[in-house]
Amino acid sequence: MEKRILVKRYATGLVNALRDEAEFSAVRDEIESFARLVESHAGLQSVLSSPFVNIASKKDIVGEILEKQGYGEKASRFVKLLVENKRQDLLPDILRSMSDLWNAKQGVLVFEVSSAVALSDRQKQRLKSELEKREKNPVSLTYRIDSGLIGGLALRRGHIIYDVSLKGDLRRLKELLSEG
């Protein structure tokens, strides 16, 4: 629970410090690049997680890496802040939540679309325009294939699920018949 709260605080702080889409993309890409770098180097992981290396040394090491890689000021300050507060382990979770928080800040609604087969570009565009009309907001859609669906779609926005699949229709019919 505490980890989730910390992730949200750090991610929200970072997102609120960004001005526009270009800056968001640049900072996110730099932080993702740093996370991949740490993940791919066991020695760096060991140093950053070691209780025997003091915070100042960790910040110096990270600062040198960030400078050599040419990272921007906001990404560098953010990574150093995480290291200073011994929160660099939150970086993957922060990255996962950044896009949702950015979209929310921009007023974009995010839907996950599940379908039995891949949708064509035309179907994707039609679905997006229909959702934007219905929601009266811009939407962002992510797609995934769900082999458990027989036909149709299942849409998820946060904790709300819109099930317009054949599987969902059959489940509702079963519930009606069992009520009797």
Beta strands, then each sheet from edge to edge (+ up, - down):
strand 1: 109-115
strand 2: 139-145
strand 3: 152-157
strand 4: 160-165
sheet 1: 2+ 1+ 3- 4+
end
